[in-house]
Amino acid sequence: MLRSLRGRDFLTLLDLTPLEFKALLRRSWEHKYGVVPKDLLKGKYVAGIFEKPSTRTRVSISVATFDLGGVFLELPISNLQIARGESIRDTAEVLSRFVHAIAARVKQQSTLEELAKWASIPVINLLSDKFHPLQALADIFTIQEFFGDKKVKVVFLGDGSANTNHSLMIASALMGYDYSVGAPKDYWPSSDVVKRVEEIMKKTGGTLSILEDPVEAVKGADVIYTDTWKSMGVEDVERRMKVFPPYQVNMEIVKKASPRVKVMHCQPWYIGEEITEDVAYSEYSIAFEQAENRLHTAKAVLEALLS
């Protein structure tokens, strides 16, 4: 099944079938716990374009490339000719003649789509305003480490319009999970993503609920997931800080969930805002396992697209 991904772009999980997504999870497991050849990307070069700051994504994708025998070229967008007005088309066409893949962390999904339109090599989404597919792949891998193949209920509290929620919704749909969003109505997920997620869930057996009441949302939750309320680039920070406090992941909300609940956060987190310290560093939290798994899932994606 991984062979079907060779040479393709990795812009959103909506482009994957459930079988392809699960094949990436299985291969991620082998990269973490099995014995995998270290030369799968020998002679391969990956250009990493960064328009936004990054720690986990930057380090995981670069180490994954190196560990598989490839070379990762870190290219801050401010150092590229794009910063002086060169078109995305020209950048994509030129890089296609130098390297074997482009991995980009950008402000807008449209930038990735434009890169993919003109590049003759795979383009990988390291984060955009709408999707964060590599993060969601690592999230589901982490959930499987703790819950195995059981059907679970995943709940996202906070900014339902965030890229992390969009991609986790899709990933959960591909797995047939039950998924709930607890968010202020003005910050519910994009309607086009919701529509696609519901279509997938009809085939996989998952369910989706979007609620304003955070307590109702977390009932029976096996996983509670949250993210910062003020992602890079948002302009309504003052309003967000007024409407999101009821969605804080604190010990009181954790106790409303399943006794086996685990708490996830893609980090960086703002302690005291979307999550409290006693939860972030508690036995419930698996955020650092989640961060570690970015490495193993990145390897699976790189191998699938390039090896």
C-alpha positions in Angstrom: 0.0 0.0 0.0 2.9 2.4 0.6 3.9 2.0 -3.0 0.8 3.9 -4.0 2.2 7.0 -2.3 5.5 7.0 -4.2 6.0 10.4 -6.0 2.8 11.9 -4.6 2.4 15.1 -2.7 1.5 15.1 1.0 -0.5 18.3 1.4 -3.5 17.0 3.4 -4.7 13.7 4.8 -7.8 14.1 2.7 -5.7 12.8 -0.2 -5.2 9.4 1.6 -7.4 6.4 1.8 -7.9 4.7 5.2 -5.7 1.8 3.9 -2.9 4.2 2.9 -3.1 6.1 6.2 -2.9 2.8 8.2 0.0 1.6 6.1 1.9 4.7 7.1 1.1 4.0 10.8 2.4 0.4 10.4 5.6 1.6 8.8 6.0 4.2 11.5 5.8 1.4 14.1 8.5 -0.5 12.2 10.7 2.6 12.2 10.4 3.1 15.9 10.4 -0.5 17.2 11.8 -2.6 14.3 14.9 -2.8 12.2 14.7 -0.6 9.1 17.6 -0.1 6.6 19.4 3.2 7.1 20.0 3.9 3.4 16.5 4.2 2.2 17.1 7.8 1.1 20.7 7.5 0.1 21.4 10.0 -2.7 18.1 11.9 -1.9 17.9 15.6 -1.1 15.0 17.3 0.6 14.6 21.1 0.5 13.0 22.4 3.7 11.3 25.8 3.2 10.4 27.6 6.4 8.2 30.6 6.4 7.3 30.1 10.1 9.3 29.3 13.2 9.6 25.6 14.1 11.2 23.2 16.6 9.6 19.8 16.6 8.7 19.8 12.9 12.1 21.2 11.8 14.2 18.9 13.9 12.1 15.7 13.2 12.0 16.1 9.4 15.7 16.9 9.2 16.8 14.1 11.5 14.4 11.7 9.8 16.0 12.6 6.4 19.6 12.2 7.7 18.8 9.0 9.6 17.6 7.4 6.4 20.7 8.4 4.5 19.4 11.5 2.8 20.4 15.2 3.0 18.1 17.9 4.3 18.7 21.5 3.1 17.1 24.0 5.5 16.0 27.1 3.6 14.5 29.9 5.6 12.2 31.7 3.1 13.8 35.0 4.0 17.0 33.7 2.4 15.3 32.6 -0.9 14.7 34.7 -3.9 11.0 34.5 -3.1 11.7 37.1 -0.5 12.7 39.5 -3.3 9.7 38.7 -5.5 10.6 35.5 -7.4 7.4 33.6 -8.2 6.5 30.3 -6.5 6.3 28.7 -9.9 10.0 29.6 -10.7 11.1 28.4 -7.2 9.2 25.1 -7.6 10.6 24.5 -11.1 14.2 25.3 -10.1 14.1 23.2 -6.9 12.7 20.3 -8.9 16.0 20.2 -10.8 18.1 20.2 -7.7 16.4 18.1 -5.1 14.0 15.1 -4.7 11.3 16.7 -2.5 10.2 20.0 -1.1 9.0 20.2 2.5 7.4 23.5 3.4 6.1 25.2 6.5 4.1 28.1 5.3 1.5 30.7 6.2 -1.1 29.7 3.6 -2.3 26.3 2.2 -2.5 28.0 -1.2 1.3 28.4 -1.2 1.7 24.6 -0.9 -0.8 24.0 -3.6 1.0 26.4 -5.9 4.3 24.7 -5.2 2.8 21.3 -5.9 1.2 22.6 -9.1 4.6 23.5 -10.6 7.0 21.1 -8.9 7.7 17.8 -10.6 8.7 16.3 -7.2 6.7 15.6 -4.1 5.7 18.5 -1.9 5.2 17.8 1.8 3.1 20.0 4.1 5.1 20.8 7.3 2.2 23.1 8.4 -0.1 25.6 6.8 -3.0 27.8 8.0 -5.5 25.0 7.3 -3.7 21.6 7.8 -0.9 20.0 9.7 -0.9 16.4 8.4 2.4 15.2 9.8 1.3 16.2 13.2 -1.9 14.3 13.0 -0.1 11.2 11.8 2.1 11.3 14.8 -0.9 12.0 17.0 -2.7 8.8 15.9 0.4 6.8 16.1 0.7 7.9 19.8 -2.9 7.1 20.4 -2.3 3.6 19.1 0.7 3.2 21.4 -1.6 3.7 24.4 -4.9 2.2 23.2 -3.9 -0.3 20.5 -6.4 -0.9 17.8 -9.4 -0.1 20.0 -12.0 2.4 18.8 -11.5 5.5 20.9 -13.2 8.8 21.5 -11.0 11.8 20.7 -12.0 15.2 21.9 -10.5 18.5 20.8 -11.0 21.5 23.1 -10.3 25.1 22.0 -9.9 26.6 18.6 -11.8 24.2 16.4 -10.8 26.2 13.3 -7.1 25.4 13.9 -5.0 23.4 11.4 -4.3 20.8 14.2 -8.0 20.2 14.7 -8.7 20.0 11.0 -6.0 17.3 10.4 -6.8 15.4 13.6 -10.5 15.3 12.6 -9.5 13.8 9.2 -7.0 11.3 10.8 -9.7 10.2 13.3 -12.2 9.8 10.5 -9.7 7.6 8.5 -9.4 5.4 11.7 -13.1 5.2 12.3 -12.8 6.9 15.7 -15.5 8.9 17.5 -14.5 12.6 17.4 -15.9 15.6 19.3 -15.0 19.2 19.1 -15.7 21.6 22.0 -15.3 25.2 20.8 -17.0 28.6 20.7 -19.3 28.7 17.7 -17.3 31.3 16.0 -14.3 29.0 16.1 -15.9 25.8 14.8 -14.1 23.8 12.1 -14.2 24.8 8.4 -17.5 23.6 6.9 -15.7 22.1 3.9 -13.5 20.0 6.1 -16.5 18.9 8.2 -18.3 17.7 5.1 -15.3 15.6 3.9 -14.8 14.2 7.4 -18.5 13.1 7.6 -18.2 11.5 4.1 -15.2 9.4 5.3 -16.9 8.5 8.6 -19.8 7.0 6.7 -17.4 4.5 5.3 -15.2 3.9 8.4 -17.9 3.9 11.1 -16.6 7.0 13.0 -18.9 9.7 14.4 -18.5 13.5 14.6 -20.0 16.0 17.1 -19.3 19.7 17.3 -20.5 21.3 20.6 -20.2 24.6 22.4 -20.3 22.9 25.8 -16.8 21.6 26.8 -18.2 19.4 29.6 -20.6 17.7 27.2 -17.8 17.3 24.6 -15.5 15.4 27.0 -17.9 12.9 28.3 -16.4 9.5 27.8 -13.3 10.9 26.1 -10.3 8.6 25.9 -8.2 11.4 24.5 -8.4 15.1 25.2 -6.4 17.2 22.8 -5.8 21.0 22.9 -3.6 23.5 21.2 -2.6 27.1 21.7 -5.4 29.7 21.5 -3.2 32.2 19.7 -1.5 30.4 16.8 1.0 32.2 14.7 -0.6 34.8 12.5 -4.0 35.1 14.3 -5.1 38.7 14.6 -8.0 38.5 17.2 -5.8 37.6 20.2 -7.7 39.8 22.6 -11.1 38.3 21.7 -9.7 34.8 21.9 -8.4 35.3 25.4 -11.9 36.2 26.4 -13.9 33.4 24.8 -11.5 30.4 25.2 -11.0 30.1 29.0 -14.0 27.8 29.5 -12.2 25.3 27.1 -9.1 25.2 29.2 -7.8 21.6 29.8 -7.5 21.6 33.6 -7.8 18.8 36.2 -11.6 19.5 36.6 -12.3 18.9 32.9 -10.0 15.9 32.8 -12.0 14.3 35.6 -15.1 14.6 33.4 -13.6 12.2 30.9 -13.0 8.5 30.9 -10.8 7.2 33.8 -8.2 6.0 31.2 -8.1 9.4 29.5 -4.8 10.7 28.0 -4.1 14.4 27.3 -2.4 15.5 24.2 -0.9 18.8 23.0 1.2 19.4 19.9 3.2 22.1 21.7 4.5 24.7 22.3 2.0 25.2 25.0 1.1 28.2 27.1 0.8 27.0 30.6 -2.1 28.6 32.4 -3.9 29.3 29.2 -5.2 26.4 27.2 -3.7 23.8 29.6 -2.8 24.0 33.3 0.6 22.9 34.7 -0.8 20.2 36.8 -2.3 18.5 33.7 0.6 19.3 31.3 3.1 17.4 33.4 0.8 14.9 34.9 0.4 11.1 34.4 -2.4 11.9 32.0 -0.2 13.9 29.6 1.5 12.1 26.7 2.6 15.3 24.9 6.3 14.4 25.0 5.7 10.9 23.6 3.6 12.6 20.9 6.6 15.0 20.1 9.0 12.1 19.9 6.8 10.3 17.5 7.1 13.1 15.0 10.5 11.6 14.1 9.2 8.1 13.3 6.2 9.1 11.3 8.3 11.6 9.3 10.5 8.7 8.4 7.5 6.7 7.2 6.2 9.5 5.0 9.7 10.3 3.5 10.2 6.6 2.7 6.8 6.2 1.2 7.2 9.3 -1.1 10.8 8.9 -2.1 12.3 5.4 -1.5 
